[in-house]
Amino acid sequence: MSTPALPAAMLLRRLRRLSWGSTAIQLLILTVVTFGLLAPLACHRLLHSYFYLRHWHLNQMSQEFLQQSLKEGEAALHYFEELPSANGSVPIVWQATPRPWLVITIITVDRQPGFHYVLQVVSQFHRLLQQCGPQCEGHQLFLCNVERSVSHFDAKLLSKYVPVANRYEGTEDDYGDDPSTNSFEKEKQDYVYCLESSLQTYNPDYVLMVEDDAVPEEQIFPVLEHLLRARFSEPHLRDALYLKLYHPERLQHYINPEPMRILEWVGVGMLLGPLLTWLYTRFASRPACSWPVLLFFSLYSMGLVELVGRHYFLELRRLSPALYSVVPASQCCTPAMLFPAPAARRTLTYLSQVYCHKGFGKDMALYSLLRAKGERAYVVEPNLVKHIGLFSSLRYNFHPSLL
């Protein structure tokens, strides 16, 4: 055989080895079918997936969400209209022991009539407290109305059933607020007022600050019971400034600034990689696994979980309160924040030292204080509340959207 023919013969032998039954071809086909066909078909309507077809589905899904929220708002209104009134004496929605263990403070303003956001939140808390029974006897519902006008119909309705603190009712504001204060600073001052009112009125062990468009999940009380009585007895959690119960789903991907998620992502590959490798060697009648195959399936599983959406895999943790994770908090958002009483008092002092403005809201202010004051804060995963408000109390939104 001539010398030029040798490379051609070697190439031909290698091509013959890459038959349809070869491992490399099978794994290539698996990758193309999974990420090019099956996953896009299965996930194109999953809102928080990379495969989500935004231009096809977003407008329709946003309108369906708004229509459903309107129906749930009407249902919440009927719920309270049919509830016997307590005439402001002993609130019948839920009355805790003289000194509550947990005060659930719901901060509300008047916005977007018809959706009855605050009624949805309070009615769900009421149902869950009833289901919880004696275990939640130390829980107290508390409404904090920070609406400047007197037109907040839902707050007036709830005052028949829930203790209410009205920041602007008939007296001059003691917190230095004036009409010229920007909306971000007013929101912070409202937060300070409601947190301080909760501490002064009830002197609880914990304060759960909930915005009026954050509906609690079914598992919220069993999970909080487990976290606060078991997990937060650990030294590194005990003195935390706050515990967030919500982080936006769109920010829960692995490819994000939070370094702890990278470790979790690698752990997913280390867990699923060997499992998928074992299944492949078993059903493809292959000999014992090799390191390249194991590495492939580790990267394959990491890519699949990220592209489908970490949020959806976090839902598996709802099987048990013990499966919920507690990780260091990031800066965005404050729909539901849990403060131990000593930390709440520190927070009041800290917030009085900062001024909020556009681009530096109360969530960023709280996060910036962690490093400045040497504090720690955490977030629980998956979320313990659902954010249902598409209409912001800070900005006009003429085209509400889920994303």
Disulfide bonds with the S-S distance in Angstrom:
Cys132-Cys136 1.87
Cys144-Cys194 2.01
Cys332-Cys333 1.81
